[in-house]
Amino acid sequence: MTAISIRGLVKEYGTKRAVDGLDLDIGTGEVFALLGPNGAGKTTTVEILEGFRTRDSGEVSVLGEDPEKANRVWRNRIGIVLQSSAGLDLLTPREIIASTARTYATPRAVDDVIAAVGLEEKADERIAGLSGGQRRRLDVGLGIVGRPELLFLDEPTTGFDPQARRDFWELIRSLAAEGTTILLTTHYLDEAEQLADRVGVIAGGQLLALDTPANLGGRASEEATVSWAEGGQRQTLRTATPTLEVRRLAERFSGEVPELVVSRPTLEDTYLSLIAPHVIDEGAAHTNASQEVMA
Ligand SMILES: Nc1ncnc2c1ncn2[C@@H]1O[C@H](COP(=O)(O)OP(=O)(O)OP(=O)(O)O)[C@@H](O)[C@H]1O
């Protein structure tokens, strides 16, 4: 079952090709993360899927309909997280969630939405008094109140503190467990790794890579780096068999290997090397932070 199907999608702004022949299928119930540098074409693609922008060519099907021709019934089956609470400072979260709920045939209970986005303590206070992260949670609440089959989340956790991000990830996991299909754009690689079944990397309006977070760009089969301290220096070797190397080291040291670290390329390393040829700011593309796994 396919929730979203895209074939040969093209969108131009004047002479600028923002989306350049994109093909992509997203399955029903899948959590899919669209990654890419600024200007890659993510928002354009997502807004075409939401029916907010027209395309120049290509075929698009979202929940079985062409978004350009879709009606209100279709719109009620999708959830979009917008800056919906902006300009509503005098209302409370409970009031705006309740009034939004009334526009749907089978909405979630207002208290359930408030609890799902962790706004119990702020539910009856004016929106003017909410922090940036709390407003964003309210926006997410408004996006899920209609029990959408498909939820679009555009950079959902920008401005969240670390605990709020983790709470939000739990919310997304519970929505996914209920069978909601989720299309997420994010600049946080850890968010994609935590949430997504698959990730797609786009740059210049084209799909560069499509895989599970663990396998993206052949990451799972990349060599590991083993390093340790010896003779007052840091020793490093790259190997396809890190367990064997660690065992050899353990035998040589007769036990604990000093300051042993085994690391593999992180999703961020792989992502940055995929997009490097497409990014003008070369310096930013050569960061090489490796995830360290203590063996
Ligand atoms: N309304 C518009 N008019 C003209 N050009 C546009 C318009 N919207 C987007 N673009 C251009 O199209 C390209 C893709 O933009 P888009 O917003 O889809 O990228 P993005 O991947 O969402 O970027 P970001 O991560 O910065 O949000 C960019 O070069 C952008 O300048």
The ligand as an ORCA input file, in Angstrom:
! r2SCAN-3c Opt
* xyz 0 1
  N       8.107     31.029     -4.239
  C       9.339     30.903     -4.741
  N       9.758     31.710     -5.743
  C      10.988     31.590     -6.275
  N      11.902     30.683     -5.893
  C      11.551     29.850     -4.900
  C      10.256     29.914     -4.273
  N      10.194     28.957     -3.317
  C      11.387     28.323     -3.334
  N      12.199     28.852     -4.277
  C      13.572     28.384     -4.611
  O      13.505     27.008     -4.910
  C      14.591     26.297     -4.326
  C      14.072     25.213     -3.370
  O      13.477     25.848     -2.231
  P      12.765     25.048     -1.047
  O      12.141     26.048     -0.152
  O      11.868     24.005     -1.626
  O      14.030     24.345     -0.358
  P      14.147     23.596      1.056
  O      14.846     22.308      0.763
  O      12.823     23.506      1.715
  O      15.121     24.555      1.871
  P      15.209     24.875      3.477
  O      15.923     23.726      4.107
  O      16.051     26.117      3.474
  O      13.812     25.100      3.983
  C      15.468     27.339     -3.675
  O      16.488     27.700     -4.570
  C      14.530     28.507     -3.431
  O      15.223     29.728     -3.461
*
